[in-house]
Amino acid sequence: MPKANPPGPIPTTIFEPMKWLPRAKRFWLAATGLACACLLLVGFQNGSRAPRKFELMALMPQFWNFIDHDAELTTVADGFGFTEGPVWDPAGLLYVSDESLNKIFRVYLDGRKETLIELGDPDGNTFDSHLRLLDCASVLRAIIRIDPNGKYTVLADRYQGHRFNSPNDVVMGPDGAIYFTDPTLDLPKGQKQEIPFQGVYRLDARGNIKLLVKDMSQPNGLAFSPDGKRLYVDDSEQKNIRVFDFLADGAVSNERIFGEEKEPGGVPDGMKVDESGNLFVVGSKGIWIWDANGKHLGTIALPQQPANLTWGEKDYSTLYITAGTSVYRIATKVHGFVPYLRN
């Protein structure tokens, strides 16, 4: 989430319970709470609370090629602090980061939760090609690999001798390398930024780090096209989605704007791609569905503002969405592209 500067003095009592959170996240949570309070106040004045609700908001007829008119949103589990980074395990469960409770959970489809690891502010996750869990560990300022017993190994935490800002999201590339974003959104409180930009990086099997992009304000979610020819990265501060040509040597070129998500109430965050190259991107109100040509077809509006999503079930045609304090599920009419299953 982008940084936000408070309009004036903030009462200490508001921030006391979350004083350990990074500055950007504390302000985001406070701003979100204030916005919700304002909506409730307006709702009471109009005789109702006007809560957010699940809704399928089609902008184009093609939207219904992706989801049924009568598709239902169900809650898999709730009672979290702030959910992020869902990953579907073929064993029939999810891994979910909780940035407030400082844990990564195994989440079962009956709603049960079990702690895999206690870790300061875990963020985006993925599997590598061996189905080993990778995490963007904000407090460690590192990309780590976590074994089934909750022990972790740091794969990378520096670029040219300087510590990363706060790795945010991660994906496996068509070449088998790891690609990740490094904004300052979760830079730990009291720590200095050592790299003077917010980058997108490539990490190969030998531990070599290559900088791909350095001109984005706050790079966040990222995804590859199924044919491996395009890399998408969204910018939470600029509220747009960039697309790059992906080259055989692991570099990128020809940066351009794929789409913009300027509506208030949310920013571009996690993203996933289906087998045909259409994008499912977090945005205002919920999950925005974009066709491969950059046309916004419609939005899956959610009761809480989402942060990330993943494909799941045996045929990878169900979206699992982390939003606020909950994990939701909705069936689609398409099959997801899952990069770590390709290699």
C-alpha distance (Angstrom), angle and dihedral (degrees) to the residues before:
residue distance angle dihedral
M1 . . .
P2 3.83 . .
K3 3.75 122.7 .
A4 3.77 117.1 -97.7
N5 3.77 127.4 -163.0
P6 3.81 116.1 -141.9
P7 3.81 116.3 -118.1
G8 3.79 92.6 -129.3
P9 3.82 144.5 -28.3
I10 3.76 112.2 -20.4
P11 3.81 118.7 -147.4
T12 3.78 110.6 -109.9
T13 3.78 91.9 -132.0
I14 3.80 91.6 67.0
F15 3.78 93.8 57.4
E16 3.78 101.3 33.9
P17 3.85 95.9 91.8
M18 3.81 91.8 50.1
K19 3.81 101.8 32.9
W20 3.82 89.4 123.9
L21 3.79 93.1 62.0
P22 3.83 121.4 98.4
R23 3.80 112.9 -89.8
A24 3.81 94.3 -112.1
K25 3.78 93.1 51.7
R26 3.82 93.8 46.1
F27 3.79 90.8 54.0
W28 3.81 91.3 44.2
L29 3.80 91.7 52.6
A30 3.80 91.8 46.1
A31 3.80 92.1 47.9
T32 3.79 90.7 48.1
G33 3.79 90.9 50.5
L34 3.80 91.4 48.5
A35 3.80 91.2 49.4
C36 3.81 91.0 50.1
A37 3.80 90.5 49.0
C38 3.80 90.5 51.5
L39 3.81 90.9 49.8
L40 3.79 90.5 50.0
L41 3.80 91.2 49.2
V42 3.79 91.3 51.2
G43 3.78 89.5 46.2
F44 3.81 92.7 52.2
Q45 3.80 90.4 48.9
N46 3.80 88.6 53.9
G47 3.78 92.2 45.7
S48 3.81 96.8 -102.8
R49 3.79 140.0 71.9
A50 3.83 94.4 -124.2
P51 3.83 94.5 -148.9
R52 3.78 122.9 -172.7
K53 3.77 113.1 -97.1
F54 3.78 141.7 -172.4
E55 3.79 111.5 -90.1
L56 3.80 137.8 158.7
M57 3.81 105.1 -132.5
A58 3.81 109.9 -168.4
L59 3.81 118.2 -166.7
M60 3.79 95.0 171.9
P61 3.83 131.5 29.1
Q62 3.81 88.5 -119.3
F63 3.80 88.6 70.0
W64 3.80 88.3 80.8
N65 3.80 90.2 59.8
F66 3.80 86.0 71.7
I67 3.77 103.4 42.5
D68 3.81 138.3 18.7
H69 3.80 120.3 -107.4
D70 3.80 88.8 -122.9
A71 3.82 97.7 42.5
E72 3.79 112.2 143.0
L73 3.78 130.1 -142.7
T74 3.80 113.8 -140.1
T75 3.78 131.5 -172.6
V76 3.80 114.0 -119.8
A77 3.81 96.2 -176.4
D78 3.79 139.0 -19.0
G79 3.79 140.7 -179.6
F80 3.79 94.7 85.4
G81 3.80 126.7 134.6
F82 3.83 102.2 -131.0
T83 3.81 118.5 -20.3
E84 3.81 126.1 -145.5
G85 3.78 143.8 149.0
P86 3.83 105.3 35.1
V87 3.81 117.6 -168.1
W88 3.80 124.9 -177.0
D89 3.80 115.7 -132.1
P90 3.83 113.9 -154.1
A91 3.80 86.5 -133.9
G92 3.81 85.4 76.7
L93 3.78 104.2 -96.7
L94 3.79 141.4 91.3
Y95 3.76 135.0 -121.0
V96 3.81 110.4 -140.9
S97 3.80 130.6 -178.3
D98 3.80 119.1 -138.2
E99 3.79 107.4 -159.4
S100 3.80 93.9 -172.6
L101 3.81 98.8 45.7
N102 3.83 91.1 40.7
K103 3.79 94.5 -129.1
I104 3.78 142.6 113.5
F105 3.78 110.6 -138.5
R106 3.74 136.2 -159.7
V107 3.80 102.4 -134.1
Y108 3.78 119.4 -160.8
L109 3.78 124.7 -154.5
D110 3.80 91.6 -113.4
G111 3.82 88.7 62.0
R112 3.79 97.8 -100.8
K113 3.81 117.3 142.6
E114 3.77 128.5 -159.2
T115 3.79 126.3 -178.9
L116 3.79 116.4 -115.1
I117 3.79 95.8 177.9
E118 3.80 140.4 -11.7
L119 3.77 106.3 -130.7
G120 3.79 133.5 159.0
D121 3.82 110.7 -99.5
P122 3.84 102.2 -26.9
D123 3.80 113.0 -163.8
G124 3.81 134.4 173.7
N125 3.81 120.1 11.7
T126 3.78 139.6 -171.8
F127 3.79 139.9 163.5
D128 3.77 122.2 -108.5
S129 3.81 120.2 -134.0
H130 3.84 89.5 -82.6
L131 3.83 91.3 53.8
R132 3.80 92.4 -108.5
L133 3.79 114.5 148.1
L134 3.80 117.8 -110.4
D135 3.81 121.4 -166.5
C136 3.78 137.5 -170.3
A137 3.81 99.1 -131.9
S138 3.80 105.8 -160.3
V139 3.80 98.9 -171.7
L140 3.80 92.0 45.7
R141 3.82 87.5 44.8
A142 3.80 86.9 -138.6
I143 3.79 149.3 106.5
I144 3.80 107.6 -113.6
R145 3.79 138.1 -177.2
I146 3.81 117.5 -138.8
D147 3.79 124.3 -156.6
P148 3.84 124.0 -144.7
N149 3.82 90.2 -95.5
G150 3.80 93.3 57.2
K151 3.80 97.3 -104.0
Y152 3.77 115.2 136.4
T153 3.79 138.1 -152.7
V154 3.81 122.5 -157.7
L155 3.80 108.9 -126.7
A156 3.81 96.8 179.3
D157 3.79 136.0 -8.2
R158 3.81 104.6 157.4
Y159 3.77 142.7 52.7
Q160 3.81 115.4 -155.6
G161 3.80 89.8 -17.4
H162 3.81 95.5 -50.9
R163 3.80 124.1 110.7
F164 3.78 118.8 -110.1
N165 3.80 118.0 -110.0
S166 3.82 103.2 -123.9
P167 3.83 115.5 -46.7
N168 3.79 107.5 -132.6
D169 3.80 114.5 179.1
V170 3.78 135.6 9.0
V171 3.81 138.8 -164.5
M172 3.80 137.5 175.5
G173 3.79 113.9 -111.9
P174 3.81 129.3 -137.2
D175 3.81 88.3 -104.9
G176 3.82 93.9 55.6
A177 3.81 93.8 -105.8
I178 3.81 124.8 125.2
Y179 3.82 118.6 -110.7
F180 3.79 123.2 -165.6
T181 3.78 144.5 166.4
D182 3.81 124.4 -124.7
P183 3.83 113.3 -164.1
T184 3.81 124.7 157.7
L185 3.80 92.7 -117.0
D186 3.81 94.2 113.3
L187 3.80 100.8 25.5
P188 3.82 101.8 154.0
K189 3.78 115.2 -102.4
G190 3.80 112.9 -93.9
Q191 3.81 95.0 14.4
K192 3.79 124.4 114.9
Q193 3.77 128.1 -121.3
E194 3.81 105.5 -115.9
I195 3.80 99.4 -178.6
P196 3.84 110.8 61.8
F197 3.81 95.3 -141.3
Q198 3.80 141.2 41.7
G199 3.77 107.8 -110.1
V200 3.79 147.0 -171.8
Y201 3.81 113.5 -135.7
R202 3.79 144.5 -169.5
L203 3.82 120.4 -141.2
D204 3.80 116.0 -167.2
A205 3.80 129.9 -159.3
R206 3.80 91.7 -93.9
G207 3.79 93.0 55.7
N208 3.80 95.7 -104.8
I209 3.80 115.0 150.4
K210 3.80 121.7 -147.4
L211 3.81 123.3 -172.6
L212 3.81 110.7 -135.8
V213 3.81 104.9 170.7
K214 3.82 131.7 15.8
D215 3.83 105.3 161.3
M216 3.82 100.1 78.8
S217 3.81 122.1 104.3
Q218 3.81 99.6 -140.8
P219 3.83 112.3 -7.5
N220 3.78 109.7 -160.4
G221 3.83 128.6 155.3
L222 3.79 120.9 28.1
A223 3.81 138.0 -177.0
F224 3.80 141.4 170.0
S225 3.79 126.3 -127.9
P226 3.82 114.0 -112.9
D227 3.81 92.0 -109.3
G228 3.81 90.3 53.4
K229 3.79 92.9 -125.1
R230 3.81 99.2 110.4
L231 3.79 135.5 48.2
Y232 3.81 118.7 -159.2
V233 3.80 121.8 -158.4
D234 3.78 125.4 174.1
D235 3.81 126.1 -149.1
S236 3.80 114.3 -143.6
E237 3.78 94.2 -163.5
Q238 3.80 97.3 46.5
K239 3.83 89.8 38.3
N240 3.78 94.5 -136.1
I241 3.79 141.5 111.5
R242 3.81 118.1 -125.1
V243 3.79 125.4 -159.0
F244 3.80 126.8 -157.4
D245 3.78 133.6 -171.9
F246 3.80 107.6 -112.3
L247 3.80 114.5 -138.1
A248 3.79 131.1 -151.2
D249 3.81 93.3 -110.3
G250 3.83 92.7 57.4
A251 3.80 94.3 -99.6
V252 3.81 128.0 120.6
S253 3.80 133.6 -137.8
N254 3.80 144.1 169.5
E255 3.81 98.0 49.7
R256 3.81 114.3 -160.4
I257 3.81 141.4 156.1
F258 3.80 113.0 -90.4
G259 3.81 96.4 -179.3
E260 3.80 145.2 -31.3
E261 3.80 131.1 -124.6
K262 3.79 102.3 -165.8
E263 3.80 100.1 151.5
P264 3.83 114.6 118.6
G265 3.78 121.5 -110.6
G266 3.79 100.5 56.0
V267 3.79 146.1 21.1
P268 3.82 135.3 -135.6
D269 3.79 107.6 -82.1
G270 3.81 131.4 143.4
M271 3.80 118.8 16.7
K272 3.79 139.3 -173.1
V273 3.82 134.4 -175.5
D274 3.80 131.2 -139.4
E275 3.82 125.3 -135.7
S276 3.81 91.4 -91.3
G277 3.80 94.1 52.9
N278 3.81 99.1 -102.7
L279 3.81 115.8 144.3
F280 3.81 129.4 -127.0
V281 3.80 106.3 -164.4
V282 3.79 133.0 176.2
G283 3.80 111.0 -115.7
S284 3.77 143.6 139.8
K285 3.83 111.5 -28.0
G286 3.79 95.5 0.6
I287 3.80 142.5 -50.6
W288 3.82 116.3 -4.8
I289 3.81 116.2 -150.5
W290 3.81 114.4 -147.2
D291 3.79 126.2 -176.6
A292 3.80 118.6 -131.0
N293 3.83 90.5 -96.2
G294 3.81 94.6 59.4
K295 3.82 100.0 -98.7
H296 3.81 116.7 142.3
L297 3.81 104.3 -133.0
G298 3.79 99.8 -179.7
T299 3.79 146.5 -58.7
I300 3.79 136.6 -98.5
A301 3.81 98.7 -140.3
L302 3.80 115.1 -151.3
P303 3.82 136.0 -159.3
Q304 3.82 89.1 -118.8
Q305 3.79 130.7 31.5
P306 3.82 107.9 -95.1
A307 3.78 127.2 -135.6
N308 3.80 104.0 -173.1
L309 3.80 146.2 -8.6
T310 3.79 144.1 -159.9
W311 3.79 140.7 -166.0
G312 3.80 117.4 -108.5
E313 3.80 149.8 167.1
K314 3.82 124.2 64.5
D315 3.80 94.8 -64.0
Y316 3.83 94.9 36.1
S317 3.79 92.3 -125.8
T318 3.81 97.3 123.0
L319 3.79 122.5 86.2
Y320 3.78 117.4 -139.9
I321 3.79 110.7 -162.7
T322 3.79 130.0 -166.2
A323 3.81 109.5 -148.3
G324 3.79 126.1 166.0
T325 3.80 109.0 -56.0
S326 3.81 96.4 -11.3
V327 3.78 147.2 63.3
Y328 3.81 115.6 -136.3
R329 3.80 134.5 -168.6
I330 3.81 132.9 -153.9
A331 3.81 130.5 171.9
T332 3.81 119.6 -127.1
K333 3.79 135.1 -164.1
V334 3.81 92.8 -124.9
H335 3.78 135.7 67.8
G336 3.78 120.7 -117.6
F337 3.77 125.4 -122.0
V338 3.82 108.3 -125.1
P339 3.84 110.3 -167.1
Y340 3.81 98.6 -161.9
L341 3.81 91.3 57.1
R342 3.80 91.0 58.0
N343 3.80 98.2 67.3
